[in-house]
């Protein structure tokens, strides 16, 4: 079966894509967390000055 020769290569590519998605999601999570903490500080400073 010639297609069975492609399975290990396909599995490797899927695994690499999974790792890339995980890294991208983690990076986006960090960006959102940082942005959220900055907005929280801005809200606090605005309410303090009012």
Number of C-alpha atoms within 10 A of each C-alpha: 5 6 6 8 9 10 11 10 11 11 11 11 12 12 12 12 12 12 12 12 12 12 12 12 12 12 12 12 12 12 12 12 12 12 12 12 12 12 12 12 12 12 11 11 11 10 9 8 6 5
